[in-house]
Amino acid sequence: MIQIATAWLLLLPVMFGIGWFAARWDLRLESRMDERERMRQQRSTFKGLSFLLNEQPDQAIETLVKIAQLDPETIELHFLLGNLFRRRGETERVIRVHQHLANRDDLKPRDRDHAAYELGRDFLRAGLLDRAEASLNRVGSGKYAEPAKESLLEMYQIEHDWKKAIIAAHELESLQGKSHHTEIAQFHCELGQEALRRKDLVGAEQSIQYALQAVPNHARALILQGDYLMAMDRPTQAIEAWSLIASAHPAYMHLLADRWMLAHAAINKENEGLDRLCELLKTQASGELLDIVHKHLMKIRGPQAANVMLSDIIQHSPTLIALSKMAETRLALEDGIANPERLLELQSILNLLRQRTTSLARYTCGNCGFRARRFYWQCPGCNHWEAYSPRRSEGAAPSGPSMQRKLEIN
């Protein structure tokens, strides 16, 4: 028995040594297998890049998909590949890359949100707005929630889906912690204007009130409120609403001056309404307001009154538009006088001034410099709201390559 026990004691170190060597061998084998796996992945990566460089993006995508399934760390390679396709304008391929990632269940929520956001942007660029909305709405509450909501807001404005735009703007306020009240007021104004076109006066009133709640005394909302009151055959109240524009936002009066005169005509107070517009010309002498006031002065009080008004305007605010209207007025005063040469001279001056004022007068966006013949609440160039100055400029177009590439809207 003692000999057996002694033998076992002698065997224990040997067995321990064998076990230790076996463990080390397993580790070495495992390390070699890992090294082979890494080498295989590297070869696959180089193979995928080779496909890409050889203009075989389909095979590259297939290879890189396999790599991503074996090693989730290569997901960033997919995003880089998608960006490459996007720069090349290969919309279908970049959609395929991001769609594959967005539909995978084994990704981390952050990566899946990233893929859903990129896919939404891809669909938006491709004009597939329904699919863009669905993809962007899949984005969770992480890092990509804010840019996804901004993209949705952009898309809803493209679609003119103002109700969804209002919801998206409110949600974006919560995410960013900053106000979007100006945009929200404009969205309600768009709804109010659409309702007025449909003669939905109840809907128009509601939208206008929401706009005024978002931004009290909002210029466009007050203009629409006057339009609504005129549609309700309440010209006196319309004048009251528009009087707030005259006092708080006088630069916008040219947008409603004709309707202002219609409202005063409805209550037999045209002269009173015209006097108020003439008073505004002391500070708002340029642009369309002068055109409108001159038109109504000529109609109601005649060219002599218009000539007096213009003489005063030219003394303190000389502009090409004022000179053009002066030539037009003098031509009317000379009408009937037997002096053909004088009439021809005045007509030539008038034609030249009209040509100059027509070609130069533009509204200019304060954000991107985009110039247009008519006033826009939302700039067609950069899509910013209330970026246009309500005052029409008479200067030349901004110079520089970036401005020369912009189209002017007639």
C-alpha positions as CSV (number, residue, x, y, z in Angstrom):
1,M,0.0,0.0,0.0
2,I,2.9,2.3,0.9
3,Q,4.4,1.6,-2.5
4,I,1.1,2.4,-4.3
5,A,0.7,5.7,-2.4
6,T,4.3,6.6,-3.2
7,A,3.7,5.9,-6.9
8,W,0.6,8.2,-6.9
9,L,2.6,10.9,-5.2
10,L,5.2,10.6,-7.9
11,L,2.6,10.7,-10.7
12,L,0.9,13.8,-9.4
13,P,3.6,16.2,-10.6
14,V,3.8,14.4,-13.9
15,M,0.0,14.6,-14.4
16,F,0.0,18.3,-13.4
17,G,2.8,18.9,-15.9
18,I,0.9,17.1,-18.6
19,G,-2.2,19.2,-17.8
20,W,-0.2,22.4,-17.9
21,F,1.4,21.5,-21.2
22,A,-2.0,20.5,-22.6
23,A,-3.5,23.8,-21.5
24,R,-0.7,25.8,-23.1
25,W,-1.0,23.8,-26.3
26,D,-4.8,24.5,-26.4
27,L,-4.1,28.2,-25.9
28,R,-1.5,28.1,-28.6
29,L,-3.9,26.4,-31.0
30,E,-6.7,28.9,-30.1
31,S,-4.3,31.8,-30.7
32,R,-3.3,30.3,-34.0
33,M,-6.9,29.9,-34.9
34,D,-7.7,33.5,-33.9
35,E,-4.7,34.6,-36.0
36,R,-5.9,32.6,-39.0
37,E,-9.4,34.2,-38.5
38,R,-7.9,37.6,-38.4
39,M,-5.9,36.9,-41.4
40,R,-9.0,35.6,-43.2
41,Q,-10.9,38.7,-42.3
42,Q,-8.1,41.0,-43.5
43,R,-7.9,39.1,-46.8
44,S,-11.7,39.5,-47.1
45,T,-11.4,43.2,-46.3
46,F,-8.7,43.6,-48.9
47,K,-10.8,41.6,-51.3
48,G,-13.8,43.9,-50.8
49,L,-11.6,47.0,-51.3
50,S,-10.2,45.4,-54.4
51,F,-13.7,44.9,-55.8
52,L,-14.4,48.6,-54.9
53,L,-11.3,49.9,-56.6
54,N,-12.0,47.7,-59.7
55,E,-15.5,49.3,-60.1
56,Q,-17.3,46.1,-58.8
57,P,-19.3,47.7,-55.9
58,D,-21.9,44.9,-55.9
59,Q,-19.2,42.3,-55.1
60,A,-17.6,44.7,-52.6
61,I,-20.9,45.1,-50.8
62,E,-21.4,41.3,-50.7
63,T,-17.9,40.8,-49.3
64,L,-18.1,43.5,-46.7
65,V,-21.5,42.2,-45.6
66,K,-19.9,38.9,-44.8
67,I,-17.1,40.7,-42.9
68,A,-19.7,42.6,-40.8
69,Q,-21.5,39.4,-39.9
70,L,-18.2,37.9,-38.6
71,D,-17.0,41.1,-37.0
72,P,-19.4,43.8,-35.9
73,E,-16.5,46.2,-35.6
74,T,-16.5,46.6,-39.4
75,I,-19.9,48.3,-39.4
76,E,-18.1,51.7,-39.8
77,L,-16.6,50.4,-43.0
78,H,-20.2,50.0,-44.3
79,F,-20.9,53.6,-43.5
80,L,-17.8,54.7,-45.2
81,L,-18.8,52.7,-48.2
82,G,-22.2,54.3,-48.2
83,N,-20.7,57.8,-48.1
84,L,-18.5,56.9,-51.0
85,F,-21.5,55.7,-53.1
86,R,-23.4,58.9,-52.0
87,R,-20.6,61.1,-53.3
88,R,-20.6,59.3,-56.6
89,G,-24.4,59.7,-56.8
90,E,-25.1,56.0,-56.8
91,T,-28.4,56.2,-54.9
92,E,-29.5,52.6,-55.3
93,R,-26.3,51.3,-54.0
94,V,-26.1,53.5,-51.0
95,I,-29.7,52.7,-50.1
96,R,-28.8,49.0,-50.4
97,V,-25.9,49.4,-47.9
98,H,-27.9,51.4,-45.3
99,Q,-31.0,49.2,-45.8
100,H,-29.0,46.1,-45.0
101,L,-27.6,47.7,-41.8
102,A,-31.0,49.2,-40.7
103,N,-32.7,45.8,-41.0
104,R,-30.1,43.9,-38.9
105,D,-31.3,42.8,-35.4
106,D,-27.8,42.1,-34.0
107,L,-26.6,45.8,-34.2
108,K,-26.3,48.1,-31.2
109,P,-29.2,50.5,-31.0
110,R,-26.9,53.4,-31.8
111,D,-25.6,51.8,-35.0
112,R,-29.2,50.8,-36.0
113,D,-30.3,54.4,-35.4
114,H,-27.4,55.7,-37.5
115,A,-28.3,53.3,-40.3
116,A,-32.0,54.3,-40.2
117,Y,-31.1,58.0,-40.2
118,E,-28.7,57.6,-43.2
119,L,-31.3,55.5,-45.0
120,G,-33.9,58.2,-44.4
121,R,-31.6,60.8,-45.9
122,D,-31.0,58.6,-48.9
123,F,-34.7,58.2,-49.6
124,L,-35.2,62.0,-49.1
125,R,-32.5,62.7,-51.7
126,A,-34.1,60.2,-54.0
127,G,-37.5,61.9,-53.6
128,L,-39.0,58.8,-52.0
129,L,-40.7,60.8,-49.3
130,D,-43.0,58.1,-47.8
131,R,-40.1,55.7,-47.3
132,A,-37.9,58.5,-46.0
133,E,-40.5,59.4,-43.3
134,A,-40.8,55.7,-42.3
135,S,-37.1,55.3,-42.0
136,L,-36.5,58.5,-40.1
137,N,-39.3,57.7,-37.7
138,R,-37.4,54.5,-36.8
139,V,-34.6,56.5,-35.2
140,G,-34.7,56.2,-31.4
141,S,-33.9,58.8,-28.8
142,G,-30.1,58.7,-29.0
143,K,-27.5,60.7,-30.9
144,Y,-29.4,60.7,-34.2
145,A,-32.8,61.7,-32.9
146,E,-32.2,65.5,-33.4
147,P,-30.8,65.3,-37.0
148,A,-33.6,62.8,-37.9
149,K,-36.2,65.2,-36.6
150,E,-34.6,68.0,-38.6
151,S,-34.7,65.9,-41.7
152,L,-38.4,65.2,-41.1
153,L,-39.1,68.9,-40.6
154,E,-37.3,69.6,-43.9
155,M,-39.3,66.9,-45.7
156,Y,-42.7,68.0,-44.3
157,Q,-42.0,71.5,-45.6
158,I,-41.1,70.1,-49.1
159,E,-44.4,68.2,-49.0
160,H,-46.3,71.3,-47.7
161,D,-47.6,69.0,-44.9
162,W,-47.8,71.8,-42.4
163,K,-49.6,69.9,-39.7
164,K,-46.9,67.3,-39.5
165,A,-44.3,70.2,-39.7
166,I,-45.9,71.8,-36.6
167,I,-45.6,68.5,-34.7
168,A,-42.0,68.0,-35.8
169,A,-41.1,71.6,-34.8
170,H,-42.5,71.1,-31.3
171,E,-40.6,67.9,-30.9
172,L,-37.5,69.5,-32.1
173,E,-37.9,72.3,-29.6
174,S,-37.9,69.6,-26.8
175,L,-34.8,67.9,-28.2
176,Q,-32.8,71.1,-28.8
177,G,-34.1,73.3,-26.0
178,K,-34.5,76.3,-28.3
179,S,-37.5,78.0,-29.8
180,H,-38.9,77.3,-33.3
181,H,-41.9,79.7,-32.7
182,T,-41.2,81.7,-35.9
183,E,-41.4,78.5,-38.1
184,I,-44.5,77.3,-36.1
185,A,-46.3,80.6,-36.7
186,Q,-45.5,80.4,-40.4
187,F,-46.8,76.8,-40.6
188,H,-50.1,77.9,-39.0
189,C,-50.2,80.8,-41.4
190,E,-49.8,78.4,-44.4
191,L,-52.7,76.4,-43.0
192,G,-54.7,79.6,-42.6
193,Q,-54.0,80.8,-46.1
194,E,-55.0,77.4,-47.5
195,A,-58.2,77.5,-45.5
196,L,-59.0,81.0,-46.9
197,R,-58.6,79.7,-50.4
198,R,-61.0,76.9,-49.7
199,K,-63.4,79.4,-48.0
200,D,-63.1,77.4,-44.8
201,L,-63.4,80.4,-42.6
202,V,-63.6,78.4,-39.3
203,G,-60.4,76.6,-40.1
204,A,-58.8,79.9,-41.2
205,E,-59.7,81.6,-37.9
206,Q,-58.3,78.7,-35.9
207,S,-55.0,78.6,-37.7
208,I,-54.6,82.4,-37.5
209,Q,-55.2,82.3,-33.7
210,Y,-52.6,79.5,-33.3
211,A,-50.1,81.6,-35.2
212,L,-50.7,84.6,-33.0
213,Q,-50.3,82.4,-29.9
214,A,-46.9,81.2,-31.2
215,V,-45.8,84.8,-32.0
216,P,-48.0,87.6,-30.7
217,N,-48.6,90.4,-33.3
218,H,-47.0,88.2,-36.0
219,A,-47.0,90.3,-39.2
220,R,-48.2,87.6,-41.6
221,A,-50.8,86.4,-39.1
222,L,-52.2,89.9,-38.7
223,I,-52.4,90.3,-42.5
224,L,-54.3,87.0,-42.7
225,Q,-56.6,88.0,-39.9
226,G,-57.6,91.1,-41.9
227,D,-58.2,88.9,-44.9
228,Y,-60.4,86.6,-42.8
229,L,-62.4,89.5,-41.5
230,M,-62.9,90.9,-45.0
231,A,-64.1,87.4,-46.0
232,M,-66.6,87.6,-43.1
233,D,-67.7,91.0,-44.5
234,R,-66.3,92.9,-41.5
235,P,-64.2,95.7,-43.1
236,T,-64.0,97.8,-39.9
237,Q,-62.4,95.0,-37.9
238,A,-60.1,94.2,-40.8
239,I,-58.9,97.8,-40.8
240,E,-58.3,97.5,-37.0
241,A,-56.2,94.3,-37.6
242,W,-54.2,95.9,-40.4
243,S,-53.7,99.0,-38.3
244,L,-51.5,96.9,-36.1
245,I,-49.3,96.2,-39.1
246,A,-49.1,99.9,-39.8
247,S,-47.9,100.7,-36.3
248,A,-45.8,97.5,-35.5
249,H,-44.7,96.4,-38.9
250,P,-45.0,99.4,-41.3
251,A,-42.4,97.9,-43.8
252,Y,-45.0,95.2,-44.6
253,M,-47.8,97.6,-45.5
254,H,-47.2,97.3,-49.2
255,L,-48.3,93.6,-49.0
256,L,-51.9,94.7,-48.0
257,A,-52.2,98.3,-49.2
258,D,-54.6,97.5,-52.0
259,R,-56.8,95.5,-49.6
260,W,-56.5,98.3,-47.1
261,M,-58.0,100.7,-49.6
262,L,-60.8,98.2,-50.5
263,A,-61.7,97.9,-46.8
264,H,-61.9,101.7,-46.5
265,A,-63.9,101.9,-49.7
266,A,-66.4,99.4,-48.2
267,I,-67.1,101.9,-45.4
268,N,-66.9,105.0,-47.6
269,K,-63.6,106.2,-46.0
270,E,-61.2,106.0,-49.0
271,N,-59.7,109.4,-48.3
272,E,-59.0,108.5,-44.7
273,G,-57.3,105.3,-45.7
274,L,-55.3,107.1,-48.4
275,D,-54.2,109.7,-45.8
276,R,-52.8,107.0,-43.5
277,L,-50.9,105.5,-46.4
278,C,-49.5,108.9,-47.4
279,E,-48.4,109.4,-43.8
280,L,-46.5,106.0,-43.9
281,L,-44.7,107.2,-47.0
282,K,-42.7,109.6,-44.9
283,T,-40.8,106.6,-43.4
284,Q,-41.6,103.9,-46.1
285,A,-41.0,105.9,-49.2
286,S,-39.4,103.2,-51.4
287,G,-40.7,100.1,-53.1
288,E,-44.2,98.9,-53.8
289,L,-45.9,101.1,-51.2
290,L,-45.0,104.1,-53.3
291,D,-46.4,102.4,-56.4
292,I,-49.7,101.6,-54.7
293,V,-50.2,105.0,-53.0
294,H,-49.4,106.8,-56.3
295,K,-51.9,104.6,-58.1
296,H,-54.7,105.4,-55.7
297,L,-53.8,109.1,-55.5
298,M,-54.0,109.4,-59.3
299,K,-57.4,107.7,-59.2
300,I,-59.0,109.5,-56.2
301,R,-57.4,112.9,-56.2
302,G,-55.8,113.3,-59.6
303,P,-52.2,113.9,-60.9
304,Q,-51.8,117.3,-59.2
305,A,-52.1,115.8,-55.7
306,A,-49.8,113.0,-56.8
307,N,-47.3,115.5,-58.1
308,V,-47.2,117.3,-54.7
309,M,-46.7,114.1,-52.8
310,L,-43.9,113.0,-55.1
311,S,-42.1,116.3,-54.9
312,D,-42.0,116.0,-51.1
313,I,-40.8,112.3,-51.4
314,I,-38.0,113.2,-53.8
315,Q,-36.8,115.9,-51.5
316,H,-36.2,113.6,-48.5
317,S,-35.9,110.1,-50.2
318,P,-34.9,110.3,-53.8
319,T,-35.1,107.0,-55.6
320,L,-35.4,105.7,-59.2
321,I,-39.0,104.6,-58.4
322,A,-39.9,108.0,-57.2
323,L,-38.4,109.6,-60.3
324,S,-40.3,107.1,-62.5
325,K,-43.6,108.0,-60.8
326,M,-42.8,111.7,-61.1
327,A,-42.3,111.3,-64.9
328,E,-45.6,109.3,-65.1
329,T,-47.4,112.1,-63.2
330,R,-45.9,114.9,-65.2
331,L,-46.9,113.1,-68.4
332,A,-50.5,112.9,-67.1
333,L,-50.4,116.6,-66.3
334,E,-49.1,117.5,-69.8
335,D,-51.8,115.3,-71.4
336,G,-54.0,117.4,-73.6
337,I,-51.5,120.2,-74.0
338,A,-50.5,120.7,-77.7
339,N,-46.8,120.1,-77.3
340,P,-45.9,116.7,-79.0
341,E,-42.2,117.2,-78.5
342,R,-42.7,117.7,-74.7
343,L,-44.9,114.6,-74.5
344,L,-42.4,112.6,-76.5
345,E,-39.6,113.7,-74.2
346,L,-41.5,112.8,-71.0
347,Q,-42.5,109.4,-72.5
348,S,-38.8,108.6,-73.3
349,I,-37.7,109.5,-69.8
350,L,-40.5,107.4,-68.4
351,N,-39.7,104.4,-70.5
352,L,-36.0,104.6,-69.5
353,L,-36.8,104.9,-65.8
354,R,-39.3,102.0,-65.9
355,Q,-36.8,99.8,-67.6
356,R,-34.2,100.6,-65.0
357,T,-36.5,100.1,-62.0
358,T,-38.0,96.9,-63.4
359,S,-34.5,95.3,-64.0
360,L,-33.0,96.4,-60.7
361,A,-35.8,96.3,-58.1
362,R,-35.5,93.0,-56.1
363,Y,-36.2,91.5,-52.7
364,T,-33.1,90.1,-51.2
365,C,-32.7,87.2,-48.7
366,G,-30.6,88.3,-45.7
367,N,-29.4,84.7,-45.2
368,C,-28.2,83.6,-48.6
369,G,-28.5,86.7,-50.8
370,F,-31.1,85.1,-53.2
371,R,-32.9,87.9,-55.1
372,A,-36.4,87.8,-56.5
373,R,-39.0,90.1,-58.1
374,R,-41.7,89.2,-55.6
375,F,-41.7,89.0,-51.8
376,Y,-41.5,85.5,-50.2
377,W,-42.1,84.6,-46.6
378,Q,-39.8,81.6,-47.1
379,C,-36.7,82.1,-49.2
380,P,-36.8,79.8,-52.3
381,G,-33.0,79.7,-52.2
382,C,-32.2,78.6,-48.7
383,N,-35.7,77.8,-47.3
384,H,-35.3,80.1,-44.3
385,W,-38.4,81.8,-43.0
386,E,-38.7,85.6,-42.8
387,A,-35.3,86.0,-44.3
388,Y,-36.5,88.4,-47.0
389,S,-36.4,92.1,-46.2
390,P,-39.8,93.6,-46.9
391,R,-38.0,96.5,-48.6
392,R,-37.2,96.2,-52.2
393,S,-33.7,97.2,-53.2
394,E,-32.7,99.1,-56.3
395,G,-29.0,98.0,-56.4
396,A,-27.3,95.6,-58.6
397,A,-27.2,91.9,-57.9
398,P,-24.5,90.7,-55.4
399,S,-21.3,89.8,-57.2
400,G,-19.2,86.7,-56.9
401,P,-19.4,83.1,-58.3
402,S,-21.8,81.8,-55.7
403,M,-24.3,84.6,-56.3
404,Q,-23.9,84.3,-60.1
405,R,-25.0,80.7,-59.9
406,K,-28.2,81.6,-58.2
407,L,-31.3,82.0,-60.4
408,E,-33.5,85.1,-60.0
409,I,-37.2,84.4,-59.7
410,N,-39.3,86.4,-62.1
